[in-house]
Amino acid sequence: MQIRICSYLLALFSGLAALSVLAGCKSLPPSKAESEWTPEEAQGAQVFHQACAKCHYPTSTHGLHGPGLQAITKIKAMPSGAPPTDERLTAVILHGHGTMPGTTLDDQQMHDLLAYLHTL
């Protein structure tokens, strides 16, 4: 009887913990509609598809070979734990991080890519 009560309490607390985690989850803001992109954002989307899309989904948090990037500029911290400032994003893109290799982009490509990342 005592084991059954303990099992019941454990299941109850586990359920409450899971519920509190789900209640704390917030949906991410939607991406900007493609029809509303500026020319820089559209160019940045092209840069993304050429240099980043083989490893990252742009409008999902699910990973491909690297993390999904939905709302990457709108969250408090990137998967690495660092804040998603333009400076930090630039450093990660150009120099890599962990298993992500660095990417060679000129200043205009980087500017456009950052503009696009802000639409996600």
N, C-alpha and C positions, 0 to 999 in steps of 0.2 A: 504494500500500500504506500509506504513512504517513497519507494523508488518511483511509483506511478505519479505521485504528487510532484516530486522533483522533476520528472520528465515533462509534466504538464507546465510547471512554472518555467522551465528552460525554454519550452516551445513558445510560451506566451511572451517571455522577454525577448526572444529572438524575433518573433513577429512584430513586437512593438519597435524594436531596434530597426528592423527593415522598413517599417512604416515611417519612422522618423527620417530615415535616409531618403526615402522616396518623397516625403513631404518637403524636404530641404532641396530637392532637385528643382532647378529652374530651367525652363526651355531657353535655348539660345535665341538671340534676335535673328530675324530672317536676313538673308543676303539681299543686297540691293538688286533690283530687277535689271537685267541686261539692257532693257530699253531705256533705262535712266543713266547708264554709264556715260561718263565724260570721255573725250578722246584718249586721255591718259589712262583711264581705267580700262578701256577697250584694248589699248596697246599692252597694258600690263597683263591682261588676260592672255594675250598671245605669248608674251614672255613666259607666263606661268605654264601654259600648255607645252611650250617647247622645252623648258628647263626644269619644271617641278612636277608636272602631272604624272610622270612615270612612277613617282613615289608617294604623292600626296593627293587625296581627294579634296577638292576645294570647298564643297558644300556639305560636308559630312564630318562628324567627329570620329568616324570609324577609320582605322588605319589601313593603309595599303602596304607599303614598305616603310613608310614613315607615318606620323600621326595625321589624321584628317585636320583640315585647317578652318573648318566652319567657325566663324566669329573669333578668329585668332587675335584680332586687334581689339576685341571687345571684352575679353576675359581678363581676370586679374593676373593670371600666370600662364605661361606656355607650359607644355609638357615637361620641360626641363626645370620648371619652377621659377624661371626668370620672368619679370614683367614684359609684356609684349610691346615695348616701345619701338619706334622706327629704328632707333640706333641699335637696339638689341637684335631686331629682325634682320637688319642689314648685316650685322656682324655674323650671325648664324648663316645667312644665305651665302655670304662671300667666303667665310672661313670654315664653315661646317661646324658640326657639333656631334659628339658621339660617333655614331656610324654614318651620319650624314656628311657627304663630301662637300667641300666648298664649290661654289658656282661662279664662273667668270661672267660678270655683267658689267657693261659700261654705266656711267652715271645716269644716263637717260633711261636705260632699261630698268635700273634699280628704282628710280623715281616712279616709273610707270608701274612696276611690279608692286611697290608699296601702296600706290593708289588703288590698285586692284585688290590687294589683300584687305584694305579697309572696306571694300564692298562686301566681303564675305560675312 
